[in-house]
Amino acid sequence: MKILIADDHWVVRESLKQVLRGLRQSLELFEAETFNEAQATLEAHPDVDLLLVDLVMPGFSDFDGLRRLRASFPDVPVVVISVHEDVDHVMRSLGHGVIGYIPKSSGGQEIERALERVLEGEVSFPRRIIERSGSAVASSATPSYVQLPSERVALERDPSVLTDRQKDILLLLGQGYSVKRIASELELSSHTVRVHLGNIMKGLNMRDRAEAVHYAIRHFGPLAARDRG
């Protein structure tokens, strides 16, 4: 498995390399300090399996750079590594199709758990940020989250087409639960949960798991209660 770490801070790159090698010794790791270096590496190695990228680095300005990377390399899964710890950045990143969001302030164990979930093919986002945002502004009539046009389309999907079991799964998914933990909570097998998720994505015309997580957070997670407030 090949992973590209794109961050202009040497310490961040080294820390991520150490965690990744602790999870899987066989990983082949590449590094980039700028947007151009990241782009060149992806062009030279089209078989890169995962990109870990900072939202702000030379040549890469917040979501414009992320949008450009996703447009140029749509098949490469992306995990954002960022100093930003607000729900706007988390949700907009998920809206761009990333499969993970890891704040740089996260402790070693939190980073390890997040990367482990990503390596297992799941989506990982900072549950504490989503919960904190939902709690802090639950009584506000004006949400702070800025929606992209594509995200507004996603919000229009009708949850009434879902079965009760599918809603149960989305409720837990929106709270940051892994497939394994959802299976345990609902006394199902992991395979059954994945089948339900596949049916959910098909029924709601979703591209991937990241879009399902985004939808779950907005409709069934803490932000749903916030928007109803």
N, C-alpha and C positions, 0 to 999 in steps of 0.2 A: 504494500500500500504506500502510495506517494502523497506527501503532504507538503504544501508550501506555506511557510510562515512569513507574512508580509507586515513588518512593523519597523519603524525607524529607530526604535530603542533596542540596543543590544541586549540589555538586561531582560527585557520582555521576551525577546526571541530565545535567549538561553533558558529562561524559566520554562517556557512552553516546550522546548526541546527536551528538557529534563523530565517533565511530567509525561510527555508522550512516550519517551523511551522507557519510562517506568511501567507504562501500560502495555506497550508492545515493542519488544526489542527489534523486530523485523522491519519497522517502519523506515522508509527512505525519506529523509527530510531535506527540503530546500529552503533557502532564505532570500528575502528581498527587503531592501530598505526604502524603496520608493515605488510609486505607482508604475513608472516605466519599467523598473526591474521586475516587478510582479507580472506585468503584462508580457514582457520578454520571456520570462521563465515559463509561463503558461503556454506561450506559443511554441517554445522549444520542447516542452514536455506536455503534449496534449492529453497524456494519460494520467495527469495529476488527479488524485481521488478526492482531495479536500484542500480548501483554502482557508487559512486563518488570517484575518486581515483587520488592521486597525482602521477606524473610520477617518482618521486624520493623519496623514503623513505627506511628505513631499510629492506634489503632483496629484494628490488624492484629497479632495475636499468633501468631507462628509458624505452625503447621499448621492452627490453627482458622480463621485468616483465609484461608489458601490453600484450605481445604475449602469455605468459604463462597463464595469467588469461583468455584471450579470448579462448584459446585452451581448458582449463579445464571447463570453464563455458560459453559456446558459446551462451546460451539463455538469459544471463543476460545483459541487456543494460548497457553501460558504458559511463560515462561522465568524461573527464580528467580535473583535476584542476591543473594548472601548473604555475610556475614562468616564463616559457619560452614564449616569445612573438614574435616568428619568424614563417614564413610561413612553414618552414620545419617541425616543430613540429606539427603544426595544420594539415597539409596535410597528414603527416605520421600517425597521430592519426586517421584521417578519413579513411585512407587506411587500418587501423586495424579494422575498423567497429564500432568505437565509435559513439555515437549519439550526443555528445556535447563536446566542448572544452572551458573552462573558465579560462582566465588568472587570477592569484591571485591579480594582480594590479587593477582589475575591480572594479568600484564603486558599492555601494550597489544596486542601481537601475538596473545596467547592469547585475549583478549576478541574481537579482530577475527575470528580463525578460528572461534571458537564462534558468533558472530553470523552469520557468512557461511554456516556450515553450516545454521543455523536458517532463514535467509532462503531457502536452497535446498530447504527442506522436510525436512531431516534432524533427527535428535535429537543433541544435544551435551551431554556430561557430562564432568566433570574426571577424565580417566583416571588422573592421578597420585594422586588421592585414593583411588580404588578399588584401585589397585595397592599403594599404601602400606598400606592397611588389610589387604589380603589377605596381604601379606608379614609385617606386624607381628604378626598373631595367627593365623598359619597353624597353629600347634601348639595353639591353645586349643580346648577341647571346648565352650566356651560362647561363641557369637557375640555381639558387642556390638550387632549390628543388631536393632532392634525391629521386628517385622513387623506390618503391619496385617492385619486379617482377610482383606481382599481379596487381599493379597499371599500369604497362606498358601494360598489357593485356587489362585493362579497357580503356586505351587511344586509343587502336586500334579499338574500337567499331565505327561503321560507323554512323555518325549523319545524313547521307542522308536518312536513313529509317524513320526519324522523320517527322511529319507534321509541318507546320508553327506554328500552335497553340502550339504544344508540345515544339517547340524551344523557343517560347515566354515564356512559363512556366519555362523552364530550364534557360533562361537568367535571370529571376527574382530570381529563386532559387539559382543560382550561386552568386547573389548579397546579399544573406542572407535574402531574403523575406520569411515571414511565409506563410502558405497556405491561411490564412485569408487575408493577404495583397495582395498576388498574385491574389486572387479572386476579390478583390476590384479594383486593377489596370486594370485587363482584363475584368471587368464587367461580371464575372462569379460567380456561386455559389461555396462555398467551396467544396461541394460534387463533382461538375464537375471537379474542379482542382485535387482532389484526384483520380478521375477516370482516368484523363489524366496521372497523375504520375504513376498509376498502369500500364497503357498501355505502358508508356515509359520504366518502369522497365522490363516489359515482353518482349518488342521489343528489348531491349538492353541486355537481359539476366542478370539482376541485382538482387542481393540477397535481398536488403532492401533499405530503404530511405537514409541511410547513404552513400551507394554506389552511389545513384543517385545524392546526394549533391556533393560528391567528383567529379563525372563526370561533373556536371554542372559548378563547379568552374574552372575545368581545361579547359573545352571547350567553356564555355559561359561567365564566370566571368572575373575579372581583370587579372587572370593568363593567360587566352587565348590570350589577347592582348600582354602580356609580352612575351609569347613564339613565337608570330609572329613577334616580334620586331627584 
